[in-house]
Amino acid sequence: MPSGGVIISDKDDRSVWTEVRDGSDVVLKRYVVADAAAVYDNMQALWNSSFGAARMPPGMPEPLSLDGDTIVMSFVDGAPLAE
């Protein structure tokens, strides 16, 4: 598990990295082109569906907050979906 400051991806349209917040590893994804608020709203809807919190293990990271153009989400161990 990363322990903060690990850059996962740095692409032109988005950057992904980890940080430690309140003692827990989180993943941050900054959107440059896409509408971060719309992505966050979609993540919230999925999290609140049977695909998210109700599933064991959850099918996605929990969206924790939206900080401007950056989504903060829980860290989920494993390979990124893009791989």
N, C-alpha and C positions, 0 to 999 in steps of 0.2 A: 504494500500500500504506500503511495507517495506520502511524503511528509512535507508538504508545502513547497511552493516555488517551482514545481516541475512543469515545464512547458510541454504540453501534449501535442499541440498543433498550432502552427502560425501561418495561416493562409491569408490571401488578400482580403477575403470577405469575412473572415472570422478568426479569432484567436482563442485557444483553449489552454487553460493552465490550472494548477491546483494551488490552494492556500490552506493554511490552518486557521479556522475561525472558531472561537469558543472551545478550543481543544479538539475539534474534529476536522478531518480532511474534507474539503469541499472542492468542487470543480466549478470554474468560472468560464463562461463562454461569452465573448464580446462579439456582437454582430455589427459589422460596418455597413453592409448593404441591406440586409433583411431587417424587417421591423421586429426588434427584440420584444416589444410589448405583445405583439401578435403571437410570436413563438411562445412566449411565457404563458399567455392565455391558453394556447393549445396544449401546452405541457400540463397546466393545471387541470384542464378538462380530462386529459388522459390519466393523470394521477388519480383523479376522483372517480375514474371508471374501474371496471373489473380488471383492466390491464395494469393498473398502478398499485395503490396501497393495499387493495383487497387481495391481490395475488401474492402467493408465497413461493419463491421470492418475487418481489415486484419486477415487472417487465421493463422498468425504466428508473432512472434516478429521480428522487423527489425534488421538484422545483421549490427552492427555499425562499428566494427573493429576486426582485428585479431592481438592479442598481443602474439606472440610466439605460445604456445600451448593452449591459452585461447581465446575464442570467447566472444566478448562483444556485447550484444544485448539489444534492448529496453525492458523495463518492460511491461508486459501485465498482467493486473489484472485477476485473476481467478485461477482455479485449474490446476496444471501441467497435461499435457497430460497423463503421466504415472499413474495418479490417476484415 
